[in-house]
Amino acid sequence: MIQIPCFNEESSLEATLADLPSGIEGIDQIEVLVIDDGSQDATLEVARRNGVDHILRFAQNRGLGHAFASGMDYCLRHGADIIVNTDGDNQYAGADVALLVQPLLEGRAELVIGDRGTQSVDEFSQRKKWLQRVGSRVVSRLADLEVPDAASGFKAYSREAASMISMSTSFDHTVDHLIQAGRKRIPTTSVRIRTNAKLRESRLFGSGYEFVGKSAEVMVRVYSSYGALRIFASLGLLTFGFGVLLGIRFLYYFLFSETDHLHVQSLILAAILMLAGFQMVLTGIVADLINSSRSVLEDLSYRFRRMETTRSDSSDPPGES
């Protein structure tokens, strides 16, 4: 199933739908889901006029992350074996869906990311190309994966991968899912895909700096969820170590200096740093215990999703039409 999250895409949705393939070798049936995220234009009418198979509509805009997650759940409940996500602005070449799903059909991966070759995209400014390159390297390092285009929204998920990945941000799903895929050892690969001429500017963020800031926030939150003990323990031991050094400095002057100045300030600062470092380590231990509980909840969510996909008589939830 191909899902298309949309918000006010009446001018580009028809071209997006027309660009999608009607058949792919190895795929028995292709269905299209349009997620109308509270559009105030004729997006819904365009979807209906073009005969899409499924429409999921929200009365008001809830954000890309929520629309994406709702679409994934919808596809799983309706028995999709492969879920492809593309944008409603016709950015990605629909014909390359066949390239995107090939690693899944061959059993080489469970998650496939479309690589736009951002350094060769004419519409991207030099600053955006630099941000894309640096951001992809950082995300690849955090996820322990090789992802040349971490910001790409053109992705293909197996049912197994879609069931394992959970949504923890309302902003976007690209960085979040890549880090989760790496931490959960989901086989992931990238394939080179083409892009179409830009029809409009991105509405997801106001500027490149806003995108970097929000993406960095997602990176820190998601990565710390899986590596909290390592992060807090490292910071705590570093802080505690500085405190110990200051304490040794104080002892040196106290024992061997003949001056009346005892450097009491060093002793006070050493005590503060050592206490703060110890508290950081304790925080890491507590966070790691919380993460263990989260892992249990994610496992339950995965099992629940798998159970839902086996129900042949599942009914559509409110908001679908």
SULKAKA-V74839 format. One record per residue. RES is the residue in three letters. SS is DSSP state (A for helix, B for strand, O for the rest). OMEGA is omega in whole degrees, -180 to 180 (none if undefined). Layout:
# SULKAKA-V74839
RES&SS&OMEGA, RES&SS&OMEGA
This chain:
# SULKAKA-V74839
MET&O&178, ILE&B&179, GLN&B&-177, ILE&B&174, PRO&B&-175, CYS&B&169, PHE&O&-179, ASN&O&-177, GLU&O&-177, GLU&O&-176, SER&O&-175, SER&O&-174, LEU&A&-179, GLU&A&178, ALA&A&178, THR&A&-179, LEU&A&-179, ALA&A&-177, ASP&O&-177, LEU&O&-180, PRO&O&178, SER&O&179, GLY&O&178, ILE&O&179, GLU&O&-178, GLY&O&179, ILE&O&-178, ASP&O&-175, GLN&O&177, ILE&O&177, GLU&O&-176, VAL&B&176, LEU&B&173, VAL&B&179, ILE&B&-179, ASP&B&-174, ASP&B&177, GLY&O&-180, SER&O&179, GLN&O&178, ASP&O&-175, ALA&O&180, THR&A&-179, LEU&A&180, GLU&A&178, VAL&A&179, ALA&A&-179, ARG&A&-179, ARG&A&-180, ASN&O&171, GLY&O&177, VAL&O&-175, ASP&O&-176, HIS&B&175, ILE&B&175, LEU&B&-171, ARG&B&175, PHE&B&-178, ALA&O&178, GLN&O&-177, ASN&O&-179, ARG&O&179, GLY&O&-176, LEU&A&-178, GLY&A&180, HIS&A&180, ALA&A&180, PHE&A&-178, ALA&A&179, SER&A&178, GLY&A&178, MET&A&179, ASP&A&180, TYR&A&-179, CYS&A&179, LEU&A&-179, ARG&A&-180, HIS&O&168, GLY&O&-180, ALA&O&176, ASP&O&177, ILE&B&179, ILE&B&177, VAL&B&176, ASN&B&174, THR&B&-177, ASP&B&-179, GLY&O&-179, ASP&O&178, ASN&O&179, GLN&O&-175, TYR&B&179, ALA&O&-176, GLY&A&-180, ALA&A&-179, ASP&A&172, VAL&A&179, ALA&A&177, LEU&A&-176, LEU&A&-175, VAL&A&-176, GLN&A&178, PRO&A&177, LEU&A&-180, LEU&A&-179, GLU&O&179, GLY&O&-179, ARG&O&-177, ALA&O&174, GLU&O&178, LEU&B&-178, VAL&B&180, ILE&B&176, GLY&B&-180, ASP&B&-177, ARG&O&-173, GLY&O&-169, THR&A&-178, GLN&A&-180, SER&A&179, VAL&O&-175, ASP&O&-176, GLU&O&-178, PHE&O&175, SER&O&178, GLN&A&178, ARG&A&180, LYS&A&177, LYS&A&180, TRP&A&179, LEU&A&179, GLN&A&-178, ARG&A&-179, VAL&A&-180, GLY&A&-180, SER&A&178, ARG&A&180, VAL&A&-180, VAL&A&178, SER&A&180, ARG&A&-180, LEU&A&-177, ALA&A&-175, ASP&O&178, LEU&O&174, GLU&O&-176, VAL&O&-177, PRO&O&-178, ASP&O&-174, ALA&O&-177, ALA&O&-177, SER&O&177, GLY&O&180, PHE&O&-173, LYS&B&175, ALA&B&-179, TYR&B&166, SER&B&178, ARG&A&179, GLU&A&-180, ALA&A&180, ALA&A&179, SER&A&-177, MET&A&-175, ILE&O&177, SER&O&-179, MET&O&-178, SER&O&179, THR&O&177, SER&O&-177, PHE&O&-176, ASP&O&-176, HIS&O&-170, THR&A&-178, VAL&A&-179, ASP&A&-175, HIS&A&-180, LEU&A&179, ILE&A&177, GLN&A&-179, ALA&A&179, GLY&A&-177, ARG&A&-180, LYS&O&177, ARG&O&175, ILE&O&-180, PRO&O&-173, THR&B&177, THR&B&178, SER&B&174, VAL&B&-179, ARG&B&179, ILE&O&-180, ARG&O&176, THR&B&176, ASN&O&177, ALA&O&-177, LYS&O&179, LEU&O&180, ARG&O&175, GLU&O&179, SER&O&177, ARG&O&-177, LEU&O&-180, PHE&O&-176, GLY&O&-179, SER&O&178, GLY&A&-179, TYR&A&176, GLU&A&179, PHE&A&179, VAL&A&-179, GLY&A&-179, LYS&A&179, SER&A&178, ALA&A&177, GLU&A&178, VAL&A&-180, MET&A&-177, VAL&A&-177, ARG&A&-177, VAL&A&-178, TYR&A&-180, SER&A&177, SER&A&-178, TYR&A&-178, GLY&A&-176, ALA&A&-178, LEU&A&180, ARG&A&-178, ILE&A&-176, PHE&A&178, ALA&A&179, SER&A&179, LEU&A&-179, GLY&A&-180, LEU&A&178, LEU&A&179, THR&A&179, PHE&A&179, GLY&A&176, PHE&A&178, GLY&A&178, VAL&A&179, LEU&A&178, LEU&A&177, GLY&A&177, ILE&A&178, ARG&A&179, PHE&A&-179, LEU&A&179, TYR&A&-180, TYR&A&-179, PHE&A&-175, LEU&A&-171, PHE&A&-179, SER&O&179, GLU&O&180, THR&O&179, ASP&O&-179, HIS&O&-173, LEU&O&179, HIS&O&-179, VAL&A&179, GLN&A&178, SER&A&179, LEU&A&180, ILE&A&180, LEU&A&178, ALA&A&179, ALA&A&-180, ILE&A&-179, LEU&A&180, MET&A&178, LEU&A&180, ALA&A&179, GLY&A&179, PHE&A&179, GLN&A&177, MET&A&179, VAL&A&177, LEU&A&178, THR&A&178, GLY&A&179, ILE&A&179, VAL&A&179, ALA&A&179, ASP&A&176, LEU&A&177, ILE&A&178, ASN&A&176, SER&A&177, SER&A&178, ARG&A&179, SER&A&178, VAL&A&179, LEU&A&178, GLU&A&178, ASP&A&177, LEU&A&178, SER&A&178, TYR&A&-180, ARG&A&179, PHE&A&178, ARG&A&179, ARG&A&177, MET&A&-180, GLU&A&-177, THR&A&179, THR&O&-179, ARG&O&-179, SER&O&-177, ASP&O&-179, SER&O&-179, SER&O&-179, ASP&O&177, PRO&O&179, PRO&O&178, GLY&O&180, GLU&B&179, SER&O&none
